[in-house]
Amino acid sequence: MLVDGKWTAAWQPVQATDAGGGFVRQISTFRSWVTPDGSAGPTGEGGFRAEAGRYHLYAALICPWATRVLIARKLKRLERAVTVSIVEPALTDEGWRFGDTPGATRDRVNGATFLHEIYTRADPQFTGRATVPALWDRERRTIVNNESADLLRMFGGGFGALADDSVDLAPEDLRPEIDALNEAIYPALNNGVYRAGFAATQEAYEEACAAVFAMLDRLETRLAAGPYLFGERLTETDIRLFVTLARFDAAYHGQFKCNLRRIADYPKLSAYLGRLIAIPAFAETFDLDHIKRGYYSIARLDPTCIVPVGPALSWTPKGSATARERVEGDQS
């Protein structure tokens, strides 16, 4: 991680643990918002006006947090307004790296080799982990925001006329229900799989694992009522759920020991994944190879770093283009 702007030690997957051996996620540090008129958003300072070509997104195809922002970017047709760089799938001793692995890109905006260089350009004294996603402002030469929940909501409504207004990912009449379901899914499932995978004690692992499957059971029941979590309307909550479900059988079931059941064992969740992956924004940001290579490069969990050949995912479209083929045209 970075300490006072200097890289000090090899990257480690566990950021912190609590007294019971539970995984504790780092709090995001850049929290400003892009808004149509440049006024301050819910957090941070103002001055970040929505302007075409001003912003650049640093992301990873392995990462669920980054991928949900990539999905929103495509759903809102912001590809021309916000360019993107994709890091390599396997984390190095210096964290995320730009390169020539298929599906990854070079950093053509700042010329960085490692993502942590972007963080120290934004703040020369930065202390912490350099994470994706991170939204860079070319004009002010800084990171606007590196919190995926903020960026997902921001891409849904912060870019004004630059975005497709026919897509509303957080409609006002559903906003309280969206926020409530987001807040329920995040600790139990989105972050719950990490709490299971990176638990330092048996008790912490079993508690996290139980919460993961309790939430999956709850969502299986909920999806009996309609094609999406809120009936006929696709929302940001569907994006937040998709990125975890899409990685579950390939990574979390094995590498993170969330192995009571697979998503393949849930008929409604499997059908739901099939409906979502049929939407181009979801299919074009999903790369199973990056996902498996990234998660199985975590030596703490598997010192051999051998990438499994399976599993076959019944919900993925046969013969579809991968994200690595699609994202190529989005680079700056």
Secondary structure, DSSP 8 states (H G I E B T S, - for coil): -EETTEE-S---S--EE-TTS-EE------B---BTTS---SSS-S--B--TTSEEEEE-SS-HHHHHHHHHHHHTT-TTTEEEEE--SS-BTTB-B---STT----TTT--SBHHHHHHHH-TT--B---S-EEEETTTTEEEE--HHHHHHHHHHTTGGGS-TT--SS-GGGHHHHHHHHHHHIIIIITHHHHHHT-SSHHHHHHHHHHHHHHHHHHHHHGGG-SBTBBTB--HHHHHHHHHHHHIIIIITTTT---S--GGG-HHHHHHHHHHHTSHHHHTT--HHHHHHHHTT-TTT-TT---------TTS-TT---HHHHGGGG--
